[in-house]
């Protein structure tokens, strides 16, 4: 049995990772910002407090570990907050891994690390173009993991929108919530774009587990992931409307952001097993009770 640290174990993805590791008979040490929150049902064998803004709190991570999975990050706040929590918090975690002799760190980043994306297809070789503090903090976090390559084996995963019951921030999740709330008008854009910028939390957790267990991970700063068999966005939105029995109007407007899809062929070489966009949507809807088996 391996002992694995999972930061942000109370987040939707942290819980999915914890469940996967426990299902594979590994011992999970989960971190939460405070032990005073509701911790009932979290998939961890141990829980420890960790405040990414407090360098001293990393001393709470003690004992032997076979790997770290870093999920915790800030999604909003001032530029200083974002850098302190997401950027420097990752640096402190990497330093703690080095001090404890941990050799494998898997960091969950996001497509925001690219900044403004102006190309129709994104891969590991796409050059970042920074435009906002959130993306800069994500890039900094990745760089701290990659910068310790002489001392640890670390890699980041640039995740697209994550499908799952607890994920609410990306545009499809927001659109779904509007449909469930009975909004009369929903605006969307780029209806003819073939979309694969989504992954289910269980598929991402499976890949994280594979990277933890591989003999060697690729010497890249980050890998990208997505879904197979892209679908037109109009078809995706129509599917959600049907699943939710949405009766309002969907208005297709000009987009202010260029859409993109994802070339995850490098991740496939590393063992990533994608499912299709439709399978991702069906799995998501089934978990929400909107699609019967």
C-alpha positions as CSV (number, residue, x, y, z in Angstrom):
1,X,0.0,0.0,0.0
2,X,1.3,3.5,-0.9
3,X,0.7,6.6,1.1
4,X,-0.4,9.5,-1.1
5,X,-1.1,13.1,-0.2
6,X,-4.0,14.8,-1.9
7,X,-4.3,18.6,-1.4
8,X,-7.8,20.0,-1.5
9,X,-9.4,16.7,-0.7
10,X,-12.8,18.4,-0.1
11,X,-13.0,19.8,-3.6
12,X,-14.9,17.9,-6.2
13,X,-11.8,16.7,-8.0
14,X,-9.9,16.1,-4.8
15,X,-12.7,13.8,-3.7
16,X,-12.7,12.0,-7.1
17,X,-8.9,11.5,-6.8
18,X,-9.3,10.2,-3.2
19,X,-11.9,7.7,-4.2
20,X,-9.8,6.4,-7.0
21,X,-6.7,6.0,-4.8
22,X,-8.7,4.2,-2.1
23,X,-10.3,1.9,-4.7
24,X,-6.8,1.0,-5.7
25,X,-6.0,0.2,-2.0
26,X,-3.8,3.2,-1.4
27,X,-3.7,5.2,1.8
28,X,-4.9,8.8,1.3
29,X,-3.8,11.7,3.4
30,X,-6.1,14.6,2.5
31,X,-5.5,18.3,3.2
32,X,-8.2,20.8,4.0
33,X,-7.8,24.4,4.9
34,X,-9.4,23.9,8.3
35,X,-10.4,20.8,10.3
36,X,-13.4,22.8,11.6
37,X,-15.3,22.4,8.3
38,X,-17.6,19.4,7.6
39,X,-15.3,16.5,6.9
40,X,-17.9,13.8,6.9
41,X,-17.5,11.3,4.1
42,X,-14.3,12.6,2.6
43,X,-12.3,9.8,0.9
44,X,-9.2,10.1,3.1
45,X,-7.6,7.8,5.7
46,X,-6.0,10.9,7.4
47,X,-6.8,14.6,7.3
48,X,-4.5,17.4,8.0
49,X,-4.9,21.2,7.9
50,X,-3.0,23.0,5.2
51,X,-3.3,26.7,4.4
52,X,-1.5,27.4,1.1
53,X,-1.0,31.0,2.2
54,X,0.8,30.0,5.4
55,X,4.3,28.7,4.7
56,X,4.5,27.3,8.2
57,X,1.4,25.1,7.8
58,X,3.3,22.9,5.3
59,X,5.1,21.5,8.4
60,X,1.9,19.7,9.1
61,X,2.8,17.3,6.3
62,X,4.9,14.6,8.0
63,X,5.9,11.0,7.5
64,X,6.7,9.0,4.4
65,X,4.8,9.5,1.2
66,X,5.0,7.8,-2.2
67,X,3.6,10.8,-4.0
68,X,1.7,14.1,-3.8
69,X,-1.3,15.0,-5.9
70,X,-1.8,18.8,-5.8
71,X,-5.4,19.8,-6.5
72,X,-5.9,22.8,-4.2
73,X,-5.7,26.2,-5.7
74,X,-7.4,29.6,-5.6
75,X,-10.1,30.3,-8.3
76,X,-10.7,33.9,-7.4
77,X,-9.2,36.8,-5.5
78,X,-6.8,39.6,-6.0
79,X,-3.6,39.1,-8.1
80,X,-1.7,38.8,-4.8
81,X,-4.1,36.2,-3.4
82,X,-3.9,34.2,-6.6
83,X,-0.1,34.2,-6.6
84,X,0.2,33.5,-2.9
85,X,-2.2,30.6,-2.9
86,X,-1.8,29.0,-6.3
87,X,1.7,30.0,-7.2
88,X,3.8,30.3,-4.0
89,X,1.6,27.6,-2.3
90,X,2.8,25.2,-5.0
91,X,6.4,26.2,-4.4
92,X,6.1,25.5,-0.7
93,X,4.5,22.1,-1.4
94,X,7.3,21.2,-3.8
95,X,9.9,22.3,-1.2
96,X,8.1,20.1,1.4
97,X,8.1,17.2,-1.0
98,X,11.9,17.6,-1.5
99,X,12.5,17.8,2.3
100,X,10.5,14.6,2.8
101,X,12.1,12.7,0.0
102,X,8.9,12.5,-2.1
103,X,9.8,11.7,-5.6
104,X,6.6,12.1,-7.6
105,X,4.3,15.2,-7.7
106,X,1.3,15.4,-10.0
107,X,-0.1,18.9,-10.2
108,X,-3.5,19.7,-11.6
109,X,-3.3,22.9,-13.5
110,X,-5.7,24.3,-16.2
111,X,-6.0,25.7,-19.7
112,X,-5.8,29.1,-18.1
113,X,-2.1,28.7,-18.0
114,X,-2.0,29.4,-21.7
115,X,-3.6,32.9,-21.1
116,X,-5.4,34.1,-24.2
117,X,-5.8,31.2,-26.7
118,X,-6.0,32.3,-30.3
119,X,-5.3,29.1,-32.1
120,X,-8.1,26.5,-32.9
121,X,-6.1,23.6,-31.5
122,X,-4.1,23.5,-28.3
123,X,-1.4,21.1,-27.4
124,X,1.7,21.0,-25.1
125,X,3.6,22.9,-27.7
126,X,1.2,25.9,-27.8
127,X,3.0,29.0,-26.7
128,X,1.3,30.7,-23.6
129,X,0.1,34.3,-24.0
130,X,-0.5,35.7,-20.5
131,X,-3.4,38.1,-20.0
132,X,-4.8,37.7,-16.4
133,X,-3.5,37.0,-12.9
134,X,-5.3,33.7,-12.6
135,X,-3.4,32.3,-15.7
136,X,-0.1,33.8,-14.5
137,X,-0.5,32.1,-11.1
138,X,-1.3,28.8,-12.8
139,X,1.8,29.1,-15.0
140,X,3.9,30.0,-11.9
141,X,2.7,26.9,-10.1
142,X,3.6,24.7,-13.1
143,X,7.0,26.3,-13.3
144,X,7.8,25.6,-9.6
145,X,6.9,21.9,-10.2
146,X,9.0,21.7,-13.4
147,X,11.8,23.8,-11.8
148,X,12.5,21.1,-9.2
149,X,13.1,18.4,-11.8
150,X,16.6,17.6,-10.5
151,X,15.1,16.7,-7.1
152,X,11.6,15.3,-7.9
153,X,9.6,13.8,-10.7
154,X,6.8,16.3,-11.3
155,X,4.4,17.2,-14.0
156,X,1.3,19.3,-14.4
157,X,-1.9,18.4,-16.1
158,X,-3.7,21.3,-17.9
159,X,-7.3,20.3,-17.4
160,X,-10.2,21.7,-19.5
161,X,-13.7,22.0,-18.1
162,X,-14.4,19.2,-15.6
163,X,-17.7,17.4,-15.7
164,X,-19.1,16.0,-12.5
165,X,-21.8,16.8,-9.9
166,X,-19.8,19.3,-7.9
167,X,-18.2,21.2,-10.7
168,X,-20.0,24.5,-11.3
169,X,-17.6,27.2,-12.6
170,X,-17.1,26.4,-16.3
171,X,-19.6,27.6,-19.0
172,X,-21.3,24.3,-19.6
173,X,-21.9,23.8,-15.8
174,X,-23.3,27.4,-15.6
175,X,-25.5,26.8,-18.7
176,X,-26.8,23.6,-17.1
177,X,-27.6,25.4,-13.9
178,X,-29.5,28.1,-15.8
179,X,-31.5,25.4,-17.5
180,X,-32.3,23.6,-14.2
181,X,-33.3,27.0,-12.7
182,X,-35.8,27.6,-15.5
183,X,-34.2,30.7,-17.1
184,X,-36.2,31.9,-20.0
185,X,-33.2,32.9,-22.2
186,X,-29.7,31.4,-22.4
187,X,-27.1,32.9,-24.7
188,X,-24.3,30.8,-26.2
189,X,-21.8,31.3,-29.0
190,X,-19.7,29.4,-31.6
191,X,-22.5,26.9,-32.3
192,X,-20.7,25.3,-35.3
193,X,-17.4,24.8,-33.5
194,X,-16.4,21.1,-32.8
195,X,-15.8,21.0,-29.1
196,X,-13.8,18.5,-27.0
197,X,-12.7,20.9,-24.2
198,X,-14.2,18.8,-21.4
199,X,-13.2,15.8,-19.2
200,X,-15.0,13.8,-16.6
201,X,-13.6,13.9,-13.1
202,X,-13.2,10.1,-13.0
203,X,-11.3,10.0,-16.3
204,X,-8.9,12.7,-15.0
205,X,-8.5,10.8,-11.7
206,X,-7.7,7.6,-13.6
207,X,-4.9,9.5,-15.5
208,X,-3.5,11.0,-12.3
209,X,-3.3,7.5,-10.9
210,X,-1.5,6.2,-13.9
211,X,1.0,9.0,-13.7
212,X,1.6,8.3,-10.1
213,X,2.3,4.6,-10.8
214,X,4.3,4.9,-14.0
215,X,8.0,4.0,-13.8
216,X,8.9,7.3,-15.5
217,X,6.9,10.3,-16.4
218,X,7.6,12.5,-19.5
219,X,10.0,15.4,-19.2
220,X,7.4,18.0,-20.0
221,X,6.2,21.0,-17.9
222,X,2.6,19.9,-18.6
223,X,0.3,17.6,-20.4
224,X,-3.1,18.4,-21.8
225,X,-6.2,16.2,-21.8
226,X,-9.7,16.3,-23.4
227,X,-12.4,14.1,-24.9
228,X,-12.6,12.1,-28.1
229,X,-15.0,12.6,-31.0
230,X,-15.7,16.4,-30.8
231,X,-19.2,17.6,-31.1
232,X,-20.6,20.8,-32.4
233,X,-21.4,23.1,-29.5
234,X,-25.0,23.5,-30.8
235,X,-25.3,19.7,-30.3
236,X,-23.8,19.8,-26.9
237,X,-26.2,22.6,-25.7
238,X,-29.2,20.8,-27.3
239,X,-28.2,17.7,-25.4
240,X,-28.2,19.5,-22.1
241,X,-31.5,21.2,-23.0
242,X,-33.1,17.8,-23.6
243,X,-31.7,16.3,-20.5
244,X,-33.0,19.1,-18.4
245,X,-36.3,19.5,-20.2
246,X,-35.4,23.1,-20.8
247,X,-38.4,25.1,-22.2
248,X,-36.7,28.5,-22.7
249,X,-35.0,30.0,-25.6
250,X,-31.4,29.5,-26.6
251,X,-29.9,32.5,-28.4
252,X,-26.7,32.1,-30.4
253,X,-24.7,35.2,-30.4
254,X,-21.3,36.3,-31.6
255,X,-18.5,35.0,-29.4
256,X,-16.0,37.3,-27.7
257,X,-13.6,34.5,-27.0
258,X,-12.1,32.3,-29.8
259,X,-13.1,28.6,-29.2
260,X,-10.4,25.9,-29.3
261,X,-10.2,22.1,-29.1
262,X,-7.4,20.0,-27.6
263,X,-4.8,17.7,-29.1
264,X,-4.0,15.3,-26.3
265,X,-2.0,12.8,-28.3
266,X,1.1,13.3,-26.0
267,X,-1.1,12.3,-23.0
268,X,-2.4,9.3,-24.9
269,X,1.2,8.0,-25.3
270,X,1.5,8.3,-21.5
271,X,-1.5,6.1,-20.8
272,X,-4.4,8.6,-21.0
273,X,-7.6,6.9,-22.0
274,X,-10.1,9.4,-23.3
275,X,-13.8,8.8,-23.7
276,X,-16.0,10.6,-26.2
277,X,-17.7,14.0,-25.6
278,X,-21.0,12.2,-25.7
279,X,-20.0,9.6,-23.2
280,X,-18.7,12.4,-21.0
281,X,-22.0,14.2,-21.1
282,X,-24.0,11.0,-20.5
283,X,-21.9,10.1,-17.5
284,X,-22.4,13.6,-16.1
285,X,-26.1,13.6,-16.6
286,X,-26.5,10.1,-15.2
287,X,-24.7,11.2,-12.0
288,X,-27.1,14.1,-11.7
289,X,-30.1,11.9,-12.1
290,X,-31.0,13.4,-15.5
291,X,-30.3,10.3,-17.6
292,X,-31.6,6.9,-16.7
293,X,-29.3,3.9,-17.3
